[in-house]
Amino acid sequence: MRAAWLTATAGVLSLAVAGLPATVKGQSGGRAAQRQPAVTPKAAASIDLTGYWVSIVNEEWRWRMVTPPKGDYSFVPLNAEGRRVADAWDPAKDEAAGNQCKAYGAAAIMRMPERLHIAWADENTLEIDTDAGMQKRLFHFDGPKWDGGEPQWQGDSVASWEKQTQSRGFGRPVDAQTKEGSLKVVTTHMRPGYLRKNGVPYSGNAVLTEYFDRFELDGQAYLIVTGVVEDPQYLNSRFITTEQFKLEPNGAKWNPTPCKITLPTVAPARPNGF
């Protein structure tokens, strides 16, 4: 009898609830169920990369501050075809063809002694302007933008915020709630260019993967950019580089200069800093 009574009561309640207006039925969880605005990549930024940054050239001075001699591709894992192309470098031919920016493409631009201006172009796009070569890099958090047209020097860059959870090691632990991490950028569809100013090539099939990290030491902010170039056309293996930048208080030293071809020369005496 008790079971039958419970079954009948449940049936009545079900009918009563079904007959209520939708607005009444949803009152208990309606407000919580309302769709919240999506958090944009700008608002969800793991680290603040905006501002003016200047290169710290503390390694590979002879390949970054001056144009190396033709045929100097030390420490670049070129295959036979890559070496053949590098050995055939002709700066006069590049200049005549209007290719002054071949060493300022995405796979090499961060190696330049330069200043960066990083800012948000919109909620989904981070923009990096370089004073060296006056290049503009756009990092898209909402997917690739290449439309099948002519590849550009800076290619098509897709960005994402990355966190690596850890409970030990140097620095503070990083977890899902910590507003720390890295920016990962994968760039494809680049116009063929040079890894170094002396004609060391990368092809239009190359893929560039970069990681941007910010840290502070004694009140000074630094930016570390790790780049990995993969190019089966000209490289035997991955070409990995690391660049360091220091945050400047403002853009007072910002000095945009166009792409230019610099011929090999004797390395100058190293100054105190860039």
Secondary structure in CASP SS format (residue, H / E / C, confidence):
PFRMAT SS
TARGET T0000
AUTHOR 0000-0000-0000
METHOD secondary structure of the structure
MODEL  1
M C 1.00
R H 1.00
A H 1.00
A H 1.00
W H 1.00
L H 1.00
T H 1.00
A H 1.00
T H 1.00
A H 1.00
G H 1.00
V H 1.00
L H 1.00
S H 1.00
L H 1.00
A H 1.00
V H 1.00
A H 1.00
G C 1.00
L C 1.00
P C 1.00
A H 1.00
T H 1.00
V H 1.00
K H 1.00
G C 1.00
Q H 1.00
S H 1.00
G H 1.00
G H 1.00
R H 1.00
A H 1.00
A H 1.00
Q C 1.00
R C 1.00
Q C 1.00
P C 1.00
A C 1.00
V C 1.00
T C 1.00
P C 1.00
K C 1.00
A C 1.00
A C 1.00
A C 1.00
S C 1.00
I C 1.00
D C 1.00
L C 1.00
T C 1.00
G E 1.00
Y E 1.00
W E 1.00
V E 1.00
S E 1.00
I E 1.00
V C 1.00
N C 1.00
E C 1.00
E C 1.00
W H 1.00
R H 1.00
W H 1.00
R H 1.00
M C 1.00
V C 1.00
T C 1.00
P C 1.00
P C 1.00
K C 1.00
G C 1.00
D C 1.00
Y C 1.00
S C 1.00
F C 1.00
V C 1.00
P C 1.00
L E 1.00
N C 1.00
A H 1.00
E H 1.00
G H 1.00
R H 1.00
R H 1.00
V H 1.00
A H 1.00
D H 1.00
A C 1.00
W C 1.00
D C 1.00
P H 1.00
A H 1.00
K H 1.00
D H 1.00
E H 1.00
A H 1.00
A C 1.00
G C 1.00
N C 1.00
Q C 1.00
C C 1.00
K C 1.00
A C 1.00
Y C 1.00
G C 1.00
A C 1.00
A C 1.00
A C 1.00
I H 1.00
M H 1.00
R H 1.00
M C 1.00
P C 1.00
E C 1.00
R E 1.00
L E 1.00
H E 1.00
I E 1.00
A E 1.00
W E 1.00
A E 1.00
D E 1.00
E C 1.00
N C 1.00
T E 1.00
L E 1.00
E E 1.00
I E 1.00
D E 1.00
T E 1.00
D C 1.00
A E 1.00
G E 1.00
M C 1.00
Q C 1.00
K E 1.00
R E 1.00
L E 1.00
F E 1.00
H E 1.00
F C 1.00
D C 1.00
G C 1.00
P C 1.00
K C 1.00
W C 1.00
D C 1.00
G C 1.00
G C 1.00
E C 1.00
P C 1.00
Q E 1.00
W C 1.00
Q C 1.00
G C 1.00
D E 1.00
S E 1.00
V E 1.00
A E 1.00
S E 1.00
W E 1.00
E E 1.00
K C 1.00
Q C 1.00
T C 1.00
Q E 1.00
S C 1.00
R C 1.00
G C 1.00
F C 1.00
G C 1.00
R C 1.00
P C 1.00
V E 1.00
D C 1.00
A C 1.00
Q C 1.00
T C 1.00
K C 1.00
E C 1.00
G C 1.00
S E 1.00
L E 1.00
K E 1.00
V E 1.00
V E 1.00
T E 1.00
T E 1.00
H C 1.00
M E 1.00
R C 1.00
P C 1.00
G E 1.00
Y E 1.00
L C 1.00
R C 1.00
K C 1.00
N C 1.00
G C 1.00
V C 1.00
P E 1.00
Y E 1.00
S C 1.00
G C 1.00
N C 1.00
A C 1.00
V E 1.00
L E 1.00
T E 1.00
E E 1.00
Y E 1.00
F E 1.00
D E 1.00
R E 1.00
F E 1.00
E E 1.00
L E 1.00
D C 1.00
G C 1.00
Q E 1.00
A E 1.00
Y E 1.00
L E 1.00
I E 1.00
V E 1.00
T E 1.00
G E 1.00
V E 1.00
V E 1.00
E E 1.00
D C 1.00
P C 1.00
Q C 1.00
Y C 1.00
L E 1.00
N C 1.00
S C 1.00
R C 1.00
F E 1.00
I E 1.00
T E 1.00
T E 1.00
E E 1.00
Q E 1.00
F E 1.00
K E 1.00
L E 1.00
E E 1.00
P C 1.00
N C 1.00
G C 1.00
A C 1.00
K C 1.00
W C 1.00
N C 1.00
P C 1.00
T E 1.00
P E 1.00
C C 1.00
K C 1.00
I C 1.00
T C 1.00
L C 1.00
P C 1.00
T C 1.00
V C 1.00
A C 1.00
P C 1.00
A C 1.00
R C 1.00
P C 1.00
N C 1.00
G C 1.00
F C 1.00
END
